[in-house]
């Protein structure tokens, strides 16, 4: 069995342009929150770069 890292999975999903609504974890779970945080980290950085014209 492999250890899953929901935060890293969320980061990977954001890099692949998978929407935040695709979070595979149960809403309200720790894993859901970690996945969302990872996704937001990448998505917000991408949005900041785009707003700066990069």
C-alpha positions in Angstrom: 0.0 0.0 0.0 1.3 3.4 -0.9 1.0 6.5 1.3 -1.1 9.1 -0.4 -0.4 12.8 0.0 -3.6 14.7 -0.6 -1.7 18.1 -0.6 0.6 16.9 -3.4 -2.3 15.4 -5.3 -4.1 18.7 -5.1 -1.0 20.5 -6.4 -0.7 18.0 -9.3 -4.3 18.4 -10.2 -4.0 22.2 -10.4 -0.9 21.9 -12.6 -3.0 19.6 -14.9 -5.8 22.2 -14.9 -8.2 19.9 -13.1 -10.8 22.1 -11.4 -11.0 22.3 -7.6 -14.5 20.8 -7.8 -12.9 17.5 -8.8 -11.5 17.0 -5.3 -11.9 13.2 -4.8 -12.0 13.3 -1.0 -15.1 13.4 1.1 -16.2 17.0 1.9 -15.3 17.9 5.5 -12.5 15.3 5.7 -8.8 16.3 6.5 -7.8 14.8 3.1 -10.4 17.1 1.4 -8.9 20.1 3.1 -5.3 19.1 2.3 -6.2 18.5 -1.3 -7.9 21.9 -1.6 -5.0 23.6 0.1 -2.5 22.1 -2.4 -4.8 23.0 -5.3 -5.2 26.6 -4.1 -1.4 27.0 -3.6 -0.8 26.3 -7.3 -3.9 27.9 -8.7 -3.4 31.2 -6.8 0.3 31.3 -7.9 -0.8 30.8 -11.5 -3.5 33.5 -11.3 -1.0 35.9 -9.8 1.5 35.3 -12.6 -1.3 35.8 -15.2 -2.5 39.0 -13.6 1.1 40.3 -13.9 1.1 39.5 -17.6 3.5 36.6 -17.5 
